[in-house]
Amino acid sequence: MLQTDAAPLKLKQASAVLETTPKELQNLVQFGVVRPRRHAGLFVFDTNVLCAAKVALFLKTALGTNTELLSEFTGAFVARFPFLPAESPDVIVFRSRPSPGSIAVEVKVPFRDLAQQLKERLQLVELYKDLPRGRKRRGWKKEFLASLTEAAQDMGEVSEEEIRKAIREHRNQKKRTPEVIVEAEPQAARA
C-alpha cells in the first residue's frame, strides 16, 4: 500500500508525481474536485489527496467528464475512503444515476494499479525540487549544465532524429482518445 507518512507536497511536486501539468492540478483544486489542505497560504497534498487526484485524473482521461460530475465522483470516493485502506481494493466501482430511480451506469477504476503507479512516482519526488519563484539561485546554470552533461553521457550515441521520434511518439500517445470496449456480462455473474 502507499506510504501514508510521506511529507506533504506542494502543487508542482504533486503534479510531477501525478504526471500531469501544474495547471491541470490547479484546475482540479480550483473547481473543488480535490481538496488539499492549506498551509502558510499554499496548497499541500498528502497521500490521501494525491490518491483522490489520481482517481480523478484517471476518470477525466478515460471519460472526459465535466468538472461538476468529476467533483461528485471524487467527493464520493473521499467520503467512502477518507483514509486509504491498509489493503488496496483491486477495483473501485462508481455507480451514477442521471435521476433517482433510473438505471445506474457503472464505471470500474483499477485502483490497485493506480495506487501502485502513485507509490512508484512518490519514490521519485526528490527529483522534483520546489524552487522558490523569482531570481535563480547562485550557480544554477553551472548545476543545470552539469546535469545535462551527465544525462547526455547516460544516453550515449543518440541521433537528433531518434530524439525527435521519441518526442513525437510521446506527444501522440498523450493525444490518443481512450479505448472504449463494450462487453456483455453473463447473467450468472450479475449480483
N, C-alpha and C positions, 0 to 999 in steps of 0.2 A: 504494500500500500504506500501511498505518498507520505513524505515526511510532513508532519503537521507542526513541527517545531522550527521550520525553516524561517529565516528572517524575512520580514515583510519587504516587498519590492516596490520601487517607485514605478511610475507609468511606463517609462521607456524600457526598464528592465523587464517588467511584466509583459510588455508587448513582444519583446525579443523571445522570452520564454514561450509565449503562446504562438509564436511565429505569425504575427500579424503586425500591421503598422500601428504606431502610436496613435495616429488619428482615428483608426477604426476602433481601437480600445477606448479612446477618449469618447467617441460617439456612443459606445455601449454604456459608459458611465453616465454621460450627459442625458441619455434617454431613459435611464433607470433600469436598464437590462441587467447590469451588475452593480452592486452597491459596496464598493470598498470603503474602509474606514478613512477618516481624515486625520492626519497628524501634522501639526505645525503648518496647516494650510495646504498640505499635499495629500493626494490620494495614495494610500499604501495598500498593497494587495497581498493578503495572506494566502495560504494554501487553499482554504475553502473558497475564497473569491476567485482564485485562479482556476479552480476546478469548475466553478459555475460559468466562468467566462469561456473555458474550453468547450463546455457543452453548448453554450450559446453560439459560439463561432461555428461549431460543427453543424448545428441546426440551420444557421444562417447560410452556410456554404451549401448544405445539402438541399435545403428547401427554398432558400431565397425569401424567407418570411420577413414581414414588416416588423418594425421595432416594437409596436404595440403587442403583437402576438408573441414575439420573441421574449419580451418582458414578462408576459404571462407564463410562458413555459419556464423561464429561468426562475421566476418567483415560486412556481410550484415545485421546482427542483430544490431550491434552497429551503422551502418550507418542509419538504419531505426529508431532506438531508441537511439540517443546519450545521452538522459537523460530519466530516467524512467518516463513513463506517470503517471499522477495523479491517474488514474484508470487503473489497470492492465487488459489487454485483457485476456479472458479465455484461448484462444488457439492462438498460433502463427504458421502460415503455411509457411514452407520453400518449395520453388519450385526450382528444379535443372534440367537443361537440359545438357545432355552429349555434345551436339554441338548445335549451333544456328539453329533454325528451327525444331529441333527434339522435340519429345513429352516429356513433363516435368514430373518429379516424385515429388510427394508431400509428405512432412513429417510434421506431426502435433505435436507440442510440447505443453503440458499442462502448459502454462506459469503461470497462476494464482496459480496453485498448487505449482509449483517450487518457486514462489515468496513468498508464504506463508511458505514453508519449510525454506527458507532462512531467513525470518523475525523471525521465532521461534528460529533458530540457532544463530542469531545475539544477541538475548537476553542472550545467554549463553557465550558470548565472554569473560566475566570476568574470566571464569573458565580456559581459555587458556592463561596463563601468558606467556609473551615473555621474557624468561630469557636470560641474556647475555651468550655468549659462554665462555668456559674456566672454571676456578675454580668455584666450587659451593660456594654459599654464606654461611656465618656462620650460623649454626643451621639448615641447610636444612634437615639433617637426622631426627632430632627430630620432625620437622614440617611434614615430609613425614610419619613417623611412627604414628604420632597423626592423620593424615588424614586417614591412613589405618585402624587404630583402630576405628575411627568414622564410616567409611564405613562398617567395619565388624559388628559393633553393629546395624547399619541400616539394614544389610542383614539378621540378625537373624541366625537361625539354618539352614545352607545350607551345604549339604554334598559335598565332593570333586567330587563325581560322577555327581551331579547336575551342578556343575561349569564346569566340562569337557563337559557335554552335551550341556550346553548353549554356550560354546566356539565353539564346533563342529558345532552346528546349525548356529551360526553367520558366521563362515568361509564358510560353504556350501552355505549359502544364497548369499554371495559375489561372489561365483564361478558360480552361475547359469547363463545360457545363457538367453538372452532376449526372451520373448514370442513373436512369430510372428503370427499375425492374418490377414487373407485376407477376406475382405468383398466387396460385390458389392453394389454400391450406386444405388438407383432407379434413372431413368432418370430425374424425376421431381426435384430431389434435386440438380442436376448439374446447374451451373450458367454460 
